[in-house]
Amino acid sequence: MERLLHYVWKHKMFPLKPLVTEDGQEVEVIDPGLHNHNQGPDFFNAKIRLGGTVWAGNVEVHLRSSDWYRHHHETDEAYNSVILHVVGEVDGEVRTQDGKTLQQVRLDVPESIQRCYEELQRTEDYPRCHRIISAISSVKTHQWMDALLVERLKERSELVAARAERTGGDWERATFVTLSRSFGFGLNGDSFERWAMRIPLQAAGKHRDNLFQIEALFLGMAGLIEDVKTIRSAQEALSLRQEFDFLRHKFSLNDTMERSDWRYLRTRPGNFPSVRIMQIAELYHSGRAEMSKLLEASDIEALQKCLTVRGMTAASRRLLIINTVVPLLFAYGRHSSDEDICQRSIQLLETLPAENNYILRQWQDCGLSVSTAADSQALIQLKRQYCDRADCLRCRFGYEYLKGH
């Protein structure tokens, strides 16, 4: 309920009757202030008119007046700048740390807003707000989806940046780890990332011109050489084992993984970890998927060529561009303060067709247009960060539902 009070104040969705303080002064909200999601008052730099006098300062919102003391604001200097206490129920006066008695106003949540909010929270339908989606203007829809796309790219680029930081600022290694994780295609993503962090790329670089040795090193570090028997031959598996034993001794490699570290449930042979690792070995051997090469690629076709390996379908390459190349470029653009690289990553998504999955089909059934990968990535962000959490108060579609349903 307190979150709903915050929402009503933030968006000025006040009841029709005037807002009045406990001592009878009429309140005009000129600016509700900037919502603060960190420590301190709830809204910064608000501007209100109290009884003909304009006040500028901070606003605190609580369900009850007594929550002021329950949260110990009366002993916190940060709350001395509060000019108005907005509450759902007045159950006593409140004082600041410097001894000031605060003006208080009781704010009622309009019945229509509370009813709509309860509908959104109670329904098991997805999307929760499906009934009003088709009525929202295309301008508002695209503005929200653009914001969601950037939000998703920032989140994913921060994971890439964290990998670069873990590798001492080595963006080529961060690229190798990020690409490897994506070859897990969800099921084995974590295992591929752990594996990639174990690969001694400096040592591997000394044998980069020999694909067989790279395969031996990569499969051996994954503990998956024996799996080669199912896709090649027992003799080749033996040769790979002998080659890995030589490399392991040469470079003192002991931190290998086990076959039990990998998941195979409902995995087709073409997606077995051993197959994917040999594809990564081929990419590493060719040098086509280094960060420098990805930055040089001018369009989707060039990126497709960078990621072309045996057994990799065009659809899988598109997923790698969406889930790996785009976040990598966006992260590197932010790291190097190069807005052109960031914009290029977004343009790649706008060029690619949308993914086809149940999440997107449900939005399309509501009347939402989903044509590009930029659209689909925005809607995936919407589902995971808003819909799945029933966080309708932070969603612009939720705002339209509360405002006009």
C-alpha positions in Angstrom: 0.0 0.0 0.0 2.9 2.4 0.8 4.3 1.7 -2.7 1.0 2.7 -4.2 1.0 6.0 -2.1 4.5 6.7 -3.6 3.1 6.0 -7.0 0.1 8.3 -6.6 2.3 11.1 -5.3 4.9 10.7 -8.0 2.4 10.8 -10.9 0.1 13.3 -9.2 -2.9 10.9 -9.5 -4.7 12.7 -6.7 -8.3 12.4 -5.7 -10.7 15.1 -7.0 -11.0 16.7 -3.5 -8.2 19.3 -2.6 -5.2 18.1 -0.6 -5.2 19.8 2.8 -2.7 19.7 5.7 -3.8 18.6 9.2 -4.0 22.3 10.2 -6.2 23.2 7.3 -3.8 24.6 4.7 -4.5 23.8 1.1 -1.6 22.0 -0.7 -0.8 22.6 -4.3 1.7 20.2 -5.7 3.8 22.2 -8.3 6.4 19.4 -8.6 6.3 16.1 -6.7 10.1 15.9 -6.8 12.5 13.3 -8.1 11.9 9.8 -6.7 14.8 8.6 -4.6 15.4 4.9 -4.6 18.4 5.1 -2.2 18.7 6.1 1.4 17.2 9.5 2.4 13.9 11.2 1.8 11.6 9.6 -0.8 11.4 12.6 -3.1 14.1 15.2 -3.7 13.6 18.8 -4.8 9.8 18.9 -4.6 8.0 22.2 -5.0 4.7 22.8 -3.2 2.5 25.7 -2.3 1.2 25.8 1.3 -1.3 28.4 2.1 0.0 30.8 -0.6 3.7 30.2 0.2 5.9 28.2 -2.2 8.2 25.7 -0.5 11.1 23.8 -2.1 12.6 20.8 -0.5 12.1 17.0 0.1 9.1 14.9 0.7 8.7 11.7 2.7 5.8 9.3 2.2 4.6 6.7 4.7 1.6 4.6 5.3 1.2 6.1 8.8 2.6 9.1 10.6 4.1 6.8 13.3 6.3 5.2 10.6 8.5 8.3 10.8 9.5 7.2 14.3 9.6 3.5 13.4 12.2 4.3 10.8 14.1 6.6 13.2 13.9 9.6 10.9 13.6 11.9 14.0 17.3 11.2 14.7 18.6 11.5 11.1 19.9 14.8 9.9 19.2 13.8 6.3 15.5 14.3 7.0 15.8 17.9 8.3 15.2 19.0 4.7 11.8 17.4 4.5 9.1 20.1 3.9 6.0 17.8 3.9 5.1 14.4 5.3 2.6 12.6 3.0 0.7 9.7 4.7 -2.2 7.4 4.3 -3.2 7.8 7.9 -2.4 10.6 10.4 -1.8 9.0 13.8 0.3 11.7 15.5 2.6 14.7 14.8 6.2 14.2 13.7 9.4 16.2 14.4 12.7 16.3 12.6 16.1 16.0 14.2 16.5 19.8 14.5 13.2 20.1 16.3 10.9 21.2 13.5 7.3 20.0 13.5 6.4 18.9 10.0 3.3 19.7 8.0 1.4 16.5 7.2 -1.2 15.8 4.5 -3.3 12.7 4.3 -3.3 11.2 0.8 -6.1 8.8 -0.3 -5.4 6.4 -3.2 -8.3 6.9 -5.7 -10.6 4.0 -5.7 -10.2 3.4 -9.4 -6.4 3.2 -9.1 -6.6 0.8 -6.2 -9.1 -1.4 -8.0 -6.9 -1.5 -11.2 -3.8 -2.2 -9.2 -5.4 -5.1 -7.4 -6.6 -6.5 -10.8 -3.0 -6.4 -12.1 -1.6 -8.1 -8.9 -4.3 -10.7 -8.8 -4.6 -11.9 -12.4 -2.7 -15.0 -13.6 -3.0 -13.9 -17.2 0.1 -12.9 -19.1 0.6 -10.1 -20.0 -1.3 -8.8 -17.0 -2.3 -5.6 -18.8 -3.2 -7.4 -22.1 -6.6 -5.7 -22.3 -5.3 -2.2 -22.8 -2.1 -2.9 -24.9 -3.8 -2.4 -28.3 -5.3 1.0 -27.1 -1.9 2.5 -26.2 -0.5 4.8 -28.9 2.4 3.6 -31.0 4.5 6.6 -29.8 4.1 5.6 -26.2 4.7 2.0 -26.9 7.9 2.6 -28.9 9.2 5.1 -26.3 8.9 2.4 -23.6 10.3 -0.3 -25.8 13.3 1.9 -26.6 13.9 2.5 -22.9 13.6 -1.3 -22.2 16.1 -2.2 -24.9 18.7 0.2 -23.6 18.0 -1.1 -20.0 18.6 -4.7 -21.2 21.8 -3.8 -23.1 23.1 -1.9 -20.0 22.4 -4.9 -17.8 24.1 -7.4 -20.2 27.0 -5.1 -20.9 27.7 -4.8 -17.2 28.2 -8.6 -17.1 30.7 -8.3 -20.0 32.5 -5.4 -18.2 32.7 -7.5 -15.1 34.5 -10.2 -17.1 36.9 -7.7 -18.5 37.6 -6.5 -15.0 38.2 -10.1 -13.7 40.7 -10.6 -16.5 42.7 -7.5 -15.7 41.1 -5.3 -18.5 41.8 -7.9 -21.2 38.9 -7.4 -23.6 40.0 -10.1 -26.0 39.9 -12.6 -23.1 36.5 -11.2 -22.0 35.3 -11.7 -25.5 36.4 -15.3 -25.5 34.7 -15.9 -22.2 31.5 -14.2 -23.2 31.4 -16.0 -26.6 32.0 -19.3 -24.9 29.2 -18.8 -22.4 26.8 -18.2 -25.3 27.8 -21.5 -26.8 26.1 -23.1 -23.8 22.8 -21.8 -25.2 21.3 -21.5 -21.7 21.6 -25.0 -20.4 25.4 -25.1 -20.1 26.1 -21.3 -20.0 27.6 -21.3 -16.5 29.7 -24.4 -17.2 31.0 -22.9 -20.4 32.0 -19.7 -18.6 33.8 -21.6 -15.9 35.6 -23.6 -18.6 36.6 -20.5 -20.6 38.1 -18.9 -17.5 40.3 -22.0 -17.0 41.7 -21.9 -20.6 45.3 -20.7 -20.6 45.0 -18.5 -23.7 48.6 -17.3 -23.5 49.7 -21.0 -23.7 47.0 -21.8 -26.3 48.3 -18.9 -28.5 51.6 -20.7 -29.0 49.7 -23.5 -30.8 47.0 -21.4 -32.4 48.0 -22.4 -35.9 47.3 -26.1 -35.1 43.6 -26.8 -34.9 44.1 -30.4 -33.6 46.2 -29.2 -30.7 43.7 -26.5 -29.8 40.9 -29.1 -29.9 42.9 -31.3 -27.6 43.6 -28.5 -25.2 40.0 -27.2 -25.1 38.4 -30.7 -24.8 41.0 -31.8 -22.2 40.4 -28.8 -20.0 36.6 -29.6 -20.2 37.1 -33.2 -19.3 35.3 -34.2 -22.5 37.8 -35.9 -24.8 36.1 -39.3 -24.3 32.9 -37.8 -25.8 34.7 -37.5 -29.1 34.2 -41.2 -29.6 30.5 -40.6 -30.3 31.1 -38.1 -33.1 34.4 -39.1 -34.6 36.3 -42.2 -33.7 38.0 -44.0 -30.8 41.4 -43.6 -32.5 40.9 -39.8 -32.8 39.9 -39.6 -29.2 43.0 -41.5 -28.2 45.2 -39.1 -30.3 43.5 -36.1 -28.7 44.1 -37.7 -25.2 47.8 -38.1 -26.0 48.1 -34.6 -27.4 46.4 -33.2 -24.3 48.7 -35.1 -21.9 51.6 -33.6 -23.7 50.2 -30.0 -23.5 49.1 -30.5 -19.9 52.6 -31.5 -18.9 54.2 -28.7 -21.0 52.1 -26.0 -19.4 51.4 -27.6 -16.0 47.6 -27.7 -16.5 45.8 -29.2 -13.5 42.6 -27.2 -13.2 40.5 -29.4 -15.5 36.7 -30.0 -15.4 34.9 -33.3 -15.2 32.2 -34.7 -17.5 29.8 -34.4 -14.6 30.1 -30.6 -14.7 28.1 -30.6 -18.0 24.4 -31.1 -18.5 23.0 -33.3 -21.3 19.3 -33.5 -20.4 17.1 -33.2 -23.6 20.2 -32.0 -25.5 20.5 -33.1 -29.1 23.9 -34.4 -30.3 24.6 -31.3 -32.3 24.4 -29.3 -29.0 26.6 -31.6 -26.9 29.2 -29.6 -25.0 32.0 -31.5 -26.8 30.6 -30.4 -30.2 30.3 -26.8 -29.1 33.8 -26.8 -27.7 35.2 -28.0 -31.0 33.3 -25.2 -32.7 34.9 -22.7 -30.3 38.3 -24.2 -31.0 37.7 -23.7 -34.8 36.7 -20.0 -34.1 39.8 -19.5 -31.9 42.0 -21.2 -34.5 40.7 -18.9 -37.3 40.9 -15.7 -35.2 37.6 -14.5 -36.7 35.8 -14.0 -33.5 38.2 -11.7 -31.7 37.0 -8.4 -30.4 39.1 -6.6 -33.0 37.4 -8.6 -35.8 33.9 -8.0 -34.5 34.6 -4.3 -34.3 35.7 -4.4 -38.0 32.6 -6.2 -39.2 30.5 -3.7 -41.0 27.1 -5.5 -41.1 25.1 -8.6 -40.3 26.6 -10.5 -43.2 30.1 -9.8 -42.1 29.3 -10.9 -38.6 27.7 -14.1 -39.9 31.0 -14.9 -41.6 33.0 -14.2 -38.4 30.9 -16.8 -36.6 30.7 -19.5 -39.4 32.0 -22.9 -38.2 31.1 -26.5 -39.0 27.7 -27.5 -37.7 26.6 -24.0 -36.7 23.2 -23.1 -38.3 22.4 -19.6 -39.5 19.7 -19.4 -36.8 22.3 -20.2 -34.1 24.6 -17.5 -35.5 21.8 -15.0 -35.3 21.3 -15.9 -31.7 25.1 -15.4 -31.1 24.9 -12.0 -32.7 21.9 -11.0 -30.5 23.1 -12.5 -27.2 26.9 -12.1 -27.5 28.1 -9.7 -30.2 25.6 -7.0 -29.4 26.3 -6.9 -25.6 30.0 -7.1 -26.3 30.0 -4.1 -28.6 27.7 -2.1 -26.3 29.9 -2.9 -23.3 33.1 -1.9 -25.2 31.4 1.2 -26.5 30.5 2.3 -23.0 34.0 1.3 -21.7 35.7 3.4 -24.4 33.1 6.2 -24.3 32.4 5.6 -28.0 28.7 6.3 -28.6 29.0 5.2 -32.3 29.8 1.7 -31.2 26.8 1.6 -28.8 24.5 2.9 -31.6 25.9 0.3 -34.0 25.0 -2.5 -31.6 21.4 -1.2 -31.4 21.3 -0.9 -35.2 22.3 -4.5 -35.5 19.3 -5.5 -33.4 17.1 -3.3 -35.6 18.4 -5.1 -38.7 17.8 -8.7 -37.4 14.4 -10.3 -37.4 12.7 -10.9 -34.0 13.2 -14.2 -32.2 10.3 -16.5 -32.3 9.3 -17.7 -28.9 6.2 -18.0 -26.6 7.0 -14.7 -24.8 6.8 -12.7 -28.0 3.8 -14.6 -29.4 1.8 -13.6 -26.3 2.6 -10.0 -26.8 1.7 -10.2 -30.5 -1.6 -11.8 -29.5 -2.3 -8.6 -27.5 -1.9 -6.5 -30.6 1.7 -5.4 -30.1 3.9 -5.2 -33.2 7.1 -7.3 -32.9 9.2 -7.2 -36.0 12.9 -6.9 -35.1 15.3 -8.3 -32.6 15.3 -4.9 -30.9 11.6 -5.3 -30.3 12.0 -8.9 -29.0 14.9 -8.0 -26.7 12.9 -5.1 -25.2 9.9 -7.4 -24.5 12.1 -10.1 -23.0 13.4 -7.4 -20.6 9.8 -6.3 -19.9 8.8 -9.9 -18.9 11.8 -10.8 -16.8 12.3 -7.5 -15.0 8.7 -6.3 -14.7 5.9 -8.8 -15.5 7.5 -11.8 -13.7 8.0 -9.7 -10.6 4.5 -8.1 -10.8 6.3 -4.8 -10.8 3.5 -2.9 -12.6 4.2 0.3 -10.8 7.5 0.7 -12.6 6.1 -0.2 -16.0 4.7 2.4 -18.4 2.1 -0.1 -19.7 1.1 -0.5 -16.0 0.8 3.3 -15.7 -1.6 3.4 -18.7 -3.6 0.6 -17.1 -3.9 2.4 -13.8 -4.6 5.8 -15.4 -7.2 4.9 -17.9 -8.6 1.4 -17.4 
